[in-house]
Amino acid sequence: MFELSASVSRAASERPLMTLRVSRDSGRTWGRQKHFYARDCEPLNTLSMPPCRCPRCRGRR
């Protein structure tokens, strides 16, 4: 029983946290899926979000 629960929790931790597909032409075509895993994400050290790095927001600094 313990081995089963360990393998289930390991499988759950290997699932992506988020999967994205981006369309740059109003949904006519879609890019490849991008998966984000917990092992690739840094935890936030504060409750505030980091500054946005998109081209629109980058010009406001």
N, CA, C and O atoms as a GROMACS GRO file, in nm:
protein
  244
    1MET      N    1   0.082  -0.119   0.000
    1MET     CA    2   0.000   0.000   0.000
    1MET      C    3   0.086   0.126   0.000
    1MET      O    4   0.056   0.221  -0.072
    2PHE      N    5   0.192   0.128   0.078
    2PHE     CA    6   0.279   0.245   0.085
    2PHE      C    7   0.345   0.273  -0.050
    2PHE      O    8   0.355   0.388  -0.092
    3GLU      N    9   0.390   0.168  -0.118
    3GLU     CA   10   0.455   0.188  -0.247
    3GLU      C   11   0.358   0.247  -0.348
    3GLU      O   12   0.397   0.330  -0.430
    4LEU      N   13   0.232   0.206  -0.343
    4LEU     CA   14   0.132   0.260  -0.435
    4LEU      C   15   0.111   0.408  -0.410
    4LEU      O   16   0.108   0.487  -0.504
    5SER      N   17   0.095   0.447  -0.284
    5SER     CA   18   0.072   0.588  -0.254
    5SER      C   19   0.195   0.672  -0.289
    5SER      O   20   0.180   0.786  -0.333
    6ALA      N   21   0.314   0.620  -0.271
    6ALA     CA   22   0.435   0.693  -0.308
    6ALA      C   23   0.442   0.712  -0.459
    6ALA      O   24   0.479   0.819  -0.506
    7SER      N   25   0.405   0.607  -0.534
    7SER     CA   26   0.410   0.621  -0.680
    7SER      C   27   0.302   0.716  -0.729
    7SER      O   28   0.322   0.786  -0.828
    8VAL      N   29   0.186   0.718  -0.663
    8VAL     CA   30   0.080   0.810  -0.702
    8VAL      C   31   0.123   0.954  -0.675
    8VAL      O   32   0.102   1.041  -0.759
    9SER      N   33   0.182   0.980  -0.558
    9SER     CA   34   0.225   1.116  -0.527
    9SER      C   35   0.340   1.159  -0.619
    9SER      O   36   0.348   1.276  -0.656
   10ARG      N   37   0.428   1.066  -0.656
   10ARG     CA   38   0.536   1.099  -0.749
   10ARG      C   39   0.478   1.132  -0.886
   10ARG      O   40   0.522   1.227  -0.951
   11ALA      N   41   0.378   1.055  -0.930
   11ALA     CA   42   0.316   1.082  -1.059
   11ALA      C   43   0.245   1.218  -1.057
   11ALA      O   44   0.248   1.291  -1.156
   12ALA      N   45   0.181   1.252  -0.946
   12ALA     CA   46   0.113   1.381  -0.935
   12ALA      C   47   0.213   1.495  -0.938
   12ALA      O   48   0.184   1.601  -0.995
   13SER      N   49   0.331   1.477  -0.878
   13SER     CA   50   0.430   1.583  -0.878
   13SER      C   51   0.496   1.599  -1.015
   13SER      O   52   0.556   1.703  -1.042
   14GLU      N   53   0.487   1.499  -1.101
   14GLU     CA   54   0.546   1.508  -1.234
   14GLU      C   55   0.449   1.563  -1.338
   14GLU      O   56   0.487   1.588  -1.452
   15ARG      N   57   0.321   1.581  -1.298
   15ARG     CA   58   0.225   1.640  -1.391
   15ARG      C   59   0.252   1.789  -1.403
   15ARG      O   60   0.296   1.851  -1.306
   16PRO      N   61   0.228   1.848  -1.519
   16PRO     CA   62   0.249   1.993  -1.531
   16PRO      C   63   0.150   2.071  -1.446
   16PRO      O   64   0.034   2.030  -1.430
   17LEU      N   65   0.196   2.183  -1.391
   17LEU     CA   66   0.107   2.272  -1.317
   17LEU      C   67   0.017   2.349  -1.412
   17LEU      O   68  -0.098   2.379  -1.380
   18MET      N   69   0.072   2.380  -1.531
   18MET     CA   70  -0.003   2.458  -1.628
   18MET      C   71   0.045   2.419  -1.768
   18MET      O   72   0.163   2.391  -1.788
   19THR      N   73  -0.046   2.417  -1.862
   19THR     CA   74  -0.014   2.392  -2.002
   19THR      C   75  -0.073   2.506  -2.084
   19THR      O   76  -0.192   2.537  -2.070
   20LEU      N   77   0.008   2.569  -2.168
   20LEU     CA   78  -0.036   2.683  -2.249
   20LEU      C   79  -0.017   2.655  -2.397
   20LEU      O   80   0.080   2.590  -2.437
   21ARG      N   81  -0.108   2.705  -2.476
   21ARG     CA   82  -0.092   2.712  -2.620
   21ARG      C   83  -0.128   2.854  -2.658
   21ARG      O   84  -0.232   2.905  -2.617
   22VAL      N   85  -0.043   2.920  -2.737
   22VAL     CA   86  -0.061   3.060  -2.770
   22VAL      C   87  -0.099   3.074  -2.918
   22VAL      O   88  -0.040   3.010  -3.004
   23SER      N   89  -0.198   3.158  -2.944
   23SER     CA   90  -0.236   3.193  -3.080
   23SER      C   91  -0.201   3.339  -3.101
   23SER      O   92  -0.233   3.423  -3.017
   24ARG      N   93  -0.137   3.369  -3.209
   24ARG     CA   94  -0.100   3.507  -3.241
   24ARG      C   95  -0.184   3.563  -3.355
   24ARG      O   96  -0.158   3.673  -3.404
   25ASP      N   97  -0.286   3.487  -3.397
   25ASP     CA   98  -0.371   3.532  -3.508
   25ASP      C   99  -0.520   3.510  -3.478
   25ASP      O  100  -0.594   3.462  -3.563
   26SER      N  101  -0.561   3.544  -3.359
   26SER     CA  102  -0.701   3.536  -3.315
   26SER      C  103  -0.758   3.396  -3.320
   26SER      O  104  -0.877   3.378  -3.348
   27GLY      N  105  -0.678   3.297  -3.292
   27GLY     CA  106  -0.728   3.161  -3.279
   27GLY      C  107  -0.734   3.080  -3.406
   27GLY      O  108  -0.785   2.968  -3.405
   28ARG      N  109  -0.682   3.132  -3.517
   28ARG     CA  110  -0.683   3.053  -3.641
   28ARG      C  111  -0.578   2.942  -3.636
   28ARG      O  112  -0.604   2.831  -3.681
   29THR      N  113  -0.462   2.972  -3.582
   29THR     CA  114  -0.357   2.870  -3.565
   29THR      C  115  -0.304   2.882  -3.423
   29THR      O  116  -0.316   2.986  -3.357
   30TRP      N  117  -0.246   2.772  -3.377
   30TRP     CA  118  -0.195   2.767  -3.240
   30TRP      C  119  -0.052   2.716  -3.239
   30TRP      O  120  -0.016   2.631  -3.320
   31GLY      N  121   0.028   2.769  -3.148
   31GLY     CA  122   0.164   2.722  -3.129
   31GLY      C  123   0.166   2.590  -3.054
   31GLY      O  124   0.062   2.539  -3.013
   32ARG      N  125   0.285   2.536  -3.037
   32ARG     CA  126   0.301   2.411  -2.963
   32ARG      C  127   0.269   2.432  -2.816
   32ARG      O  128   0.278   2.544  -2.764
   33GLN      N  129   0.232   2.325  -2.749
   33GLN     CA  130   0.203   2.332  -2.607
   33GLN      C  131   0.331   2.357  -2.528
   33GLN      O  132   0.436   2.302  -2.559
   34LYS      N  133   0.320   2.441  -2.428
   34LYS     CA  134   0.431   2.468  -2.336
   34LYS      C  135   0.386   2.422  -2.199
   34LYS      O  136   0.282   2.465  -2.150
   35HIS      N  137   0.464   2.334  -2.136
   35HIS     CA  138   0.430   2.279  -2.006
   35HIS      C  139   0.516   2.345  -1.898
   35HIS      O  140   0.635   2.369  -1.919
   36PHE      N  141   0.456   2.375  -1.785
   36PHE     CA  142   0.526   2.432  -1.671
   36PHE      C  143   0.512   2.336  -1.554
   36PHE      O  144   0.401   2.299  -1.515
   37TYR      N  145   0.625   2.296  -1.497
   37TYR     CA  146   0.630   2.200  -1.387
   37TYR      C  147   0.674   2.268  -1.259
   37TYR      O  148   0.740   2.372  -1.262
   38ALA      N  149   0.636   2.210  -1.145
   38ALA     CA  150   0.673   2.266  -1.014
   38ALA      C  151   0.824   2.272  -0.998
   38ALA      O  152   0.876   2.366  -0.937
   39ARG      N  153   0.896   2.174  -1.051
   39ARG     CA  154   1.042   2.172  -1.035
   39ARG      C  155   1.110   2.286  -1.108
   39ARG      O  156   1.225   2.320  -1.077
   40ASP      N  157   1.041   2.349  -1.206
   40ASP     CA  158   1.100   2.457  -1.284
   40ASP      C  159   1.067   2.595  -1.229
   40ASP      O  160   1.119   2.695  -1.278
   41CYS      N  161   0.981   2.602  -1.129
   41CYS     CA  162   0.933   2.731  -1.077
   41CYS      C  163   1.001   2.766  -0.946
   41CYS      O  164   1.015   2.682  -0.858
   42GLU      N  165   1.043   2.890  -0.936
   42GLU     CA  166   1.099   2.939  -0.810
   42GLU      C  167   0.985   2.984  -0.720
   42GLU      O  168   0.890   3.046  -0.769
   43PRO      N  169   0.991   2.956  -0.592
   43PRO     CA  170   0.887   3.008  -0.503
   43PRO      C  171   0.904   3.158  -0.484
   43PRO      O  172   1.016   3.209  -0.483
   44LEU      N  173   0.793   3.228  -0.468
   44LEU     CA  174   0.799   3.371  -0.441
   44LEU      C  175   0.843   3.393  -0.297
   44LEU      O  176   0.794   3.328  -0.205
   45ASN      N  177   0.935   3.484  -0.278
   45ASN     CA  178   0.984   3.514  -0.143
   45ASN      C  179   0.899   3.619  -0.074
   45ASN      O  180   0.907   3.635   0.048
   46THR      N  181   0.817   3.690  -0.149
   46THR     CA  182   0.728   3.791  -0.092
   46THR      C  183   0.587   3.768  -0.145
   46THR      O  184   0.565   3.681  -0.230
   47LEU      N  185   0.494   3.845  -0.095
   47LEU     CA  186   0.357   3.835  -0.144
   47LEU      C  187   0.333   3.921  -0.267
   47LEU      O  188   0.227   3.911  -0.329
   48SER      N  189   0.429   4.006  -0.303
   48SER     CA  190   0.412   4.091  -0.420
   48SER      C  191   0.463   4.018  -0.545
   48SER      O  192   0.559   3.941  -0.540
   49MET      N  193   0.398   4.045  -0.654
   49MET     CA  194   0.436   3.982  -0.780
   49MET      C  195   0.556   4.056  -0.840
   49MET      O  196   0.571   4.176  -0.819
   50PRO      N  197   0.641   3.985  -0.916
   50PRO     CA  198   0.753   4.052  -0.982
   50PRO      C  199   0.701   4.144  -1.091
   50PRO      O  200   0.590   4.125  -1.140
   51PRO      N  201   0.780   4.244  -1.132
   51PRO     CA  202   0.733   4.337  -1.236
   51PRO      C  203   0.713   4.265  -1.369
   51PRO      O  204   0.784   4.170  -1.402
   52CYS      N  205   0.616   4.313  -1.445
   52CYS     CA  206   0.586   4.256  -1.576
   52CYS      C  207   0.700   4.286  -1.672
   52CYS      O  208   0.758   4.395  -1.668
   53ARG      N  209   0.733   4.192  -1.759
   53ARG     CA  210   0.843   4.210  -1.854
   53ARG      C  211   0.794   4.218  -1.999
   53ARG      O  212   0.876   4.209  -2.091
   54CYS      N  213   0.664   4.234  -2.020
   54CYS     CA  214   0.612   4.240  -2.157
   54CYS      C  215   0.655   4.372  -2.222
   54CYS      O  216   0.686   4.467  -2.151
   55PRO      N  217   0.658   4.379  -2.355
   55PRO     CA  218   0.701   4.502  -2.423
   55PRO      C  219   0.617   4.624  -2.387
   55PRO      O  220   0.671   4.735  -2.377
   56ARG      N  221   0.488   4.607  -2.366
   56ARG     CA  222   0.402   4.721  -2.332
   56ARG      C  223   0.436   4.778  -2.195
   56ARG      O  224   0.448   4.899  -2.180
   57CYS      N  225   0.452   4.691  -2.096
   57CYS     CA  226   0.483   4.737  -1.959
   57CYS      C  227   0.628   4.781  -1.944
   57CYS      O  228   0.658   4.867  -1.862
   58ARG      N  229   0.717   4.722  -2.021
   58ARG     CA  230   0.858   4.755  -2.010
   58ARG      C  231   0.883   4.902  -2.044
   58ARG      O  232   0.974   4.964  -1.989
   59GLY      N  233   0.802   4.960  -2.135
   59GLY     CA  234   0.818   5.099  -2.176
   59GLY      C  235   0.772   5.199  -2.072
   59GLY      O  236   0.805   5.317  -2.082
   60ARG      N  237   0.695   5.155  -1.971
   60ARG     CA  238   0.642   5.245  -1.868
   60ARG      C  239   0.739   5.271  -1.755
   60ARG      O  240   0.712   5.357  -1.671
   61ARG      N  241   0.849   5.203  -1.749
   61ARG     CA  242   0.942   5.220  -1.637
   61ARG      C  243   1.016   5.349  -1.642
   61ARG      O  244   1.098   5.377  -1.554
   0.00000   0.00000   0.00000
